[in-house]
Amino acid sequence: MKFNDILTKERLEYVRSARNFARKSAFSEAEEKIGESATTALKELYNSFDERIYIFLAELWDPEIGAFYYSKSARDTNLYLPDIESTVQVLRFLGNTGMIRPGEGKHMMRMPSDFREKIGFFAVKTRIDQTFSRPASRRAAKSFSSSASLRGRKGNTCSTGP
């Protein structure tokens, strides 16, 4: 499965709509507290963050390895492979932004089981192969294995979605 199979136009439209709704309310409240010019500056800053970030992340996914690259330049050279730290960072970002979240009806997107399994296999294989090159890798693997983003209410996996 490709990450782009998960990141559909419909899901991006939903994210855009939910984001705009939440921002409108928050900017209204902010304007009362900090004034119009500061709120306008915040709007400009926030407008630089939109669904393009998910497209960027999708481009870092390697479906054969089951992990994410650190950057496009790392992906585009044969010197680097996807790594556990980058994969955990992407999963945390997706969890923090609401793109993946365990629990019925409280999410914008759930990770499909084959996507989740590929990442899990990569994390376990990396740990077994002891390919951690630095302390940050070991911390990331430990964090990945206990990541709330990947656990559902009844076990160690979140349910799959549409």
N, C-alpha and C positions, 0 to 999 in steps of 0.2 A: 504494500500500500504506500502510496506517495502522500506526503504531507499536504500536497495540493488537492488531493481527493477529499481531505477533511475540510480544508479551507475553501468552502464554496462561496459563490457570489451571494447566495441567500444568507449565509452566516455572517458574511462581512456587512451586508445591508442591515441585518439585525443588530450587529455590534455598533454600527454607525448610528442607527436610530436610538438605541439605548444610551449611547454616549451623549448624543445631542440632548436628549431628554434630561439626563443627569446633570450635564453641564449648564443647561439653561437655569435650572433651579439653583444650582450652586453659585453661578455668576450673579444671579439676582440677590441672593443672600450676601455675597461678597461685596456687591456694590453698596449695600446699606452700611456695611462695616468699614470699608476702606475707600469708598468713593469711586466715581466714574473713571477717572484716568488710570488709576491702579488696576481696576477691573478690566479695562480695555487692554492694558499691557498683559495681564494674565490670559485674556482670551487669545491674544496673538501668540503667546508662548504655548498655550494648550493646543492651538490649531496646528502646531508643527508635529503633534503626536496624534496619529490617526491609524486607520486599519492598514496602512502601508507597512507598519512594523510587523504585522503578522505575515505579510507577503515576504518581507525581508527574512524573517525567521524560517519560513517555508523553504526558501532558497538555501538555507544552511543545513537542511535535513539530508542525511544520506540513508536512503531506505535499505541499501544492501548491508550496511554496517549496523544500522539501528541507532544512530546517534547524530548529534549536531556538531558542525564545525564551529570554530570560534569566530570566523569571519569569512567573507567572500574571498579574500585574498588567500586565506589558508585553504579553502575549498579548491581554488583554481590553480594550486601548485601541487606537485607530487611530493612535497617535503612534509606535509602535515596530514594527519588523519583526524576524523571527529574524535572528541575526547569527552570523558565523564564530566569534567567541570563545566564545559560549554553546554552539555546536555542538561545538567542540573540547573544551570542559570536560565536556560530557555524554559524549562518546566516550572521553575519558580516564577518567572515572569508571566507565563500563561496562567498560572494559578492566581497570582496577585492581581492580574487584570480581569479575572473572571472568565477566561476562555476555557479553563478546565477547573472543575470544582466538583467534589463528591456531593452526593445528596440529591434526592429526588426533587426536581423542579427548582433547584437553586443554582442552576448553571446556565451558561450560554452555549457551551459545547462540552461534550464528554469525549474522552479519548477512546477511540475504537480499540477493541481488545488486541488486534494484531499489531497496531502501533505501540500499545502499551507493552505487549509481550516482546517486541523487538528491542525496545529500550531496556526492559528488564533483563533480557538475555545478554545484551551488551554490557550492562552493569555487572552482572554475575560473572561473565567471561573475563571482563577486565579485572575484577577482584581475584578470580582464580588464577589468571595468568600473572598476577602481581606486576602489572605493567604501570603501576603508579610511580611516576618519576619524581614527584615532589610531595611534600606534606599537604598541599592544597588538593591534590588528586585524592589522597586518602580521605580527607575531610569531606570532599564532594561525594565520594562513593558512599560513605557512611550516611551522609545527609540524604542521598538519593534513596537508599534502602529504607529510610524511615520517613520519607517525604509524605506529608499529608496530602499533597496534590495527587498522589497515586493511590491513596487508600480510600475505600468507600466506608460506609457505616458498618458493614458486616464482615470486613476482612481486609485483605491487603490489596484489593484492586477496586477501582471505581467502575461504575457500570458504563456500558457503552451507550452512545446516543444516536441520534438520527444521522 
